[in-house]
Amino acid sequence: MARGRDAGYVTAETAVVVPSLVAVVGMLLWGLVAVAGALQTQDAARAGARAAARGEPPSVVRETARSAAPSGAAVAWSREGDLVRVRVEARTAGPGPLSLPLEAEAVALAEDSLAGAALPATGSPAEAAATATGRSASGDDR
């Protein structure tokens, strides 16, 4: 007799659990898309900084960064002395408040700043760059 009384509980529990599981899976997928977008934005900033450091024209720098960035990303770059700075801004996919802003910035030493510096017979490229910029290889001022 107890069996007849409990027959509807499974249906009610399933009606509550299934939508909850769908919501959790949806949040996990949204988080995964957000992390992937953040990684793409950072990769785009790095690619743009490398292109700018090589001395590529501004159009090539922007196109290099945009090709690695999420769709609709804005790319800006500037030069500050021997350093080039590339900033990429985008938004995650999603409606309204689920669309988060993504920002990434990368800085690289311009190769033309090393043009007059000869590479030492021994040592690392970091030491050669440090010699050209007047800093130690650890980043401290000399």
VEXLUM-924657 format. One record per residue (C-alpha): residue in three letters; x, z, y. Coordinates in nm, 2 decimals, always signed. Each point is the difference from the previous one (the first is absolute). Layout:
REM residues N
KETOR  res      c1      c3      c2
KETOR  Ala       X       Z       Y
...
REM end
This chain:
REM residues 142
KETOR  res      c1      c3      c2
KETOR  Met   +0.00   +0.00   +0.00
KETOR  Ala   +0.29   +0.06   +0.24
KETOR  Arg   +0.10   -0.36   -0.06
KETOR  Gly   -0.30   -0.14   +0.18
KETOR  Arg   +0.05   +0.22   +0.30
KETOR  Asp   +0.37   -0.11   +0.05
KETOR  Ala   -0.06   -0.37   -0.04
KETOR  Gly   -0.01   -0.08   +0.37
KETOR  Tyr   +0.32   +0.19   +0.10
KETOR  Val   +0.24   -0.27   -0.12
KETOR  Thr   -0.18   -0.26   +0.21
KETOR  Ala   +0.01   +0.22   +0.31
KETOR  Glu   +0.37   +0.09   -0.04
KETOR  Thr   +0.09   -0.37   -0.05
KETOR  Ala   -0.19   -0.09   +0.32
KETOR  Val   +0.22   +0.25   +0.19
KETOR  Val   +0.33   -0.06   -0.17
KETOR  Val   +0.01   -0.38   +0.00
KETOR  Pro   -0.04   -0.04   +0.38
KETOR  Ser   +0.26   +0.27   +0.05
KETOR  Leu   +0.25   -0.18   -0.22
KETOR  Val   -0.07   -0.33   +0.18
KETOR  Ala   +0.07   +0.18   +0.34
KETOR  Val   +0.32   +0.14   -0.13
KETOR  Val   +0.12   -0.33   -0.13
KETOR  Gly   -0.09   -0.16   +0.33
KETOR  Met   +0.20   +0.25   +0.20
KETOR  Leu   +0.30   -0.05   -0.23
KETOR  Leu   -0.01   -0.37   +0.05
KETOR  Trp   -0.04   +0.04   +0.37
KETOR  Gly   +0.31   +0.23   +0.00
KETOR  Leu   +0.19   -0.25   -0.20
KETOR  Val   -0.08   -0.29   +0.24
KETOR  Ala   +0.10   +0.23   +0.29
KETOR  Val   +0.34   +0.08   -0.16
KETOR  Ala   +0.06   -0.37   -0.08
KETOR  Gly   -0.07   -0.09   +0.36
KETOR  Ala   +0.24   +0.26   +0.13
KETOR  Leu   +0.27   -0.13   -0.23
KETOR  Gln   -0.07   -0.36   +0.11
KETOR  Thr   +0.02   +0.11   +0.37
KETOR  Gln   +0.33   +0.17   -0.06
KETOR  Asp   +0.15   -0.29   -0.19
KETOR  Ala   -0.11   -0.24   +0.28
KETOR  Ala   +0.17   +0.21   +0.26
KETOR  Arg   +0.32   +0.00   -0.20
KETOR  Ala   -0.01   -0.37   -0.06
KETOR  Gly   -0.06   -0.06   +0.37
KETOR  Ala   +0.29   +0.23   +0.10
KETOR  Arg   +0.23   -0.18   -0.24
KETOR  Ala   -0.10   -0.34   +0.14
KETOR  Ala   +0.05   +0.13   +0.36
KETOR  Ala   +0.33   +0.15   -0.09
KETOR  Arg   +0.12   -0.34   -0.13
KETOR  Gly   -0.08   -0.15   +0.35
KETOR  Glu   -0.31   -0.20   -0.11
KETOR  Pro   -0.22   -0.13   +0.28
KETOR  Pro   -0.31   +0.22   +0.09
KETOR  Ser   -0.24   -0.24   -0.17
KETOR  Val   +0.19   +0.03   -0.33
KETOR  Val   +0.02   +0.38   +0.03
KETOR  Arg   -0.38   +0.02   +0.05
KETOR  Glu   -0.07   -0.25   -0.28
KETOR  Thr   +0.23   +0.19   -0.24
KETOR  Ala   -0.17   +0.33   +0.07
KETOR  Arg   -0.35   -0.15   -0.01
KETOR  Ser   +0.07   -0.16   -0.34
KETOR  Ala   +0.07   +0.34   -0.15
KETOR  Ala   -0.26   +0.19   +0.19
KETOR  Pro   -0.37   +0.06   -0.08
KETOR  Ser   -0.23   -0.27   +0.15
KETOR  Gly   -0.08   +0.05   +0.37
KETOR  Ala   +0.32   +0.20   +0.07
KETOR  Ala   +0.15   +0.00   +0.35
KETOR  Val   +0.38   -0.03   +0.03
KETOR  Ala   +0.21   +0.10   +0.30
KETOR  Trp   +0.37   +0.02   +0.03
KETOR  Ser   +0.26   +0.10   +0.26
KETOR  Arg   +0.37   +0.02   +0.04
KETOR  Glu   +0.16   +0.32   +0.13
KETOR  Gly   +0.37   -0.05   +0.04
KETOR  Asp   +0.14   -0.08   -0.35
KETOR  Leu   -0.32   +0.10   -0.18
KETOR  Val   -0.30   -0.21   -0.07
KETOR  Arg   -0.33   +0.18   -0.05
KETOR  Val   -0.30   -0.16   -0.18
KETOR  Arg   -0.35   +0.17   +0.01
KETOR  Val   -0.28   -0.11   -0.23
KETOR  Glu   -0.36   +0.12   +0.05
KETOR  Ala   -0.29   -0.08   -0.24
KETOR  Arg   -0.32   +0.16   -0.13
KETOR  Thr   -0.09   +0.07   -0.36
KETOR  Ala   -0.29   -0.19   -0.16
KETOR  Gly   -0.33   +0.17   +0.02
KETOR  Pro   -0.31   +0.04   +0.21
KETOR  Gly   -0.01   +0.20   +0.32
KETOR  Pro   +0.15   +0.35   -0.04
KETOR  Leu   +0.16   -0.09   -0.33
KETOR  Ser   +0.23   -0.24   +0.17
KETOR  Leu   +0.31   +0.19   +0.09
KETOR  Pro   +0.28   -0.10   +0.25
KETOR  Leu   +0.33   -0.08   -0.16
KETOR  Glu   +0.32   +0.00   +0.20
KETOR  Ala   +0.36   -0.06   -0.10
KETOR  Glu   +0.32   -0.04   +0.19
KETOR  Ala   +0.35   -0.10   -0.11
KETOR  Val   +0.33   -0.01   +0.19
KETOR  Ala   +0.31   -0.21   -0.08
KETOR  Leu   +0.34   -0.05   +0.15
KETOR  Ala   +0.03   -0.35   +0.14
KETOR  Glu   +0.26   -0.21   -0.18
KETOR  Asp   +0.13   -0.15   +0.33
KETOR  Ser   +0.11   +0.35   +0.10
KETOR  Leu   +0.24   -0.01   -0.29
KETOR  Ala   +0.13   -0.35   +0.08
KETOR  Gly   +0.32   +0.14   +0.17
KETOR  Ala   +0.06   +0.27   -0.25
KETOR  Ala   +0.22   -0.11   -0.30
KETOR  Leu   -0.09   +0.15   -0.33
KETOR  Pro   +0.27   +0.24   -0.13
KETOR  Ala   +0.19   -0.09   -0.31
KETOR  Thr   -0.14   +0.31   -0.16
KETOR  Gly   -0.31   +0.20   +0.07
KETOR  Ser   -0.38   -0.06   +0.01
KETOR  Pro   -0.21   -0.22   +0.22
KETOR  Ala   -0.14   +0.33   +0.14
KETOR  Glu   +0.35   +0.10   +0.12
KETOR  Ala   +0.05   -0.35   +0.16
KETOR  Ala   -0.34   +0.04   +0.18
KETOR  Ala   +0.09   +0.35   +0.11
KETOR  Thr   +0.33   -0.12   +0.14
KETOR  Ala   -0.17   -0.27   +0.20
KETOR  Thr   -0.26   +0.24   +0.14
KETOR  Gly   +0.23   +0.29   +0.07
KETOR  Arg   -0.16   +0.23   -0.26
KETOR  Ser   +0.13   +0.15   -0.32
KETOR  Ala   -0.13   -0.14   -0.32
KETOR  Ser   -0.21   +0.32   -0.04
KETOR  Gly   -0.18   -0.08   +0.33
KETOR  Asp   +0.17   +0.27   +0.22
KETOR  Asp   +0.15   -0.10   +0.33
KETOR  Arg   +0.38   -0.02   +0.01
REM end
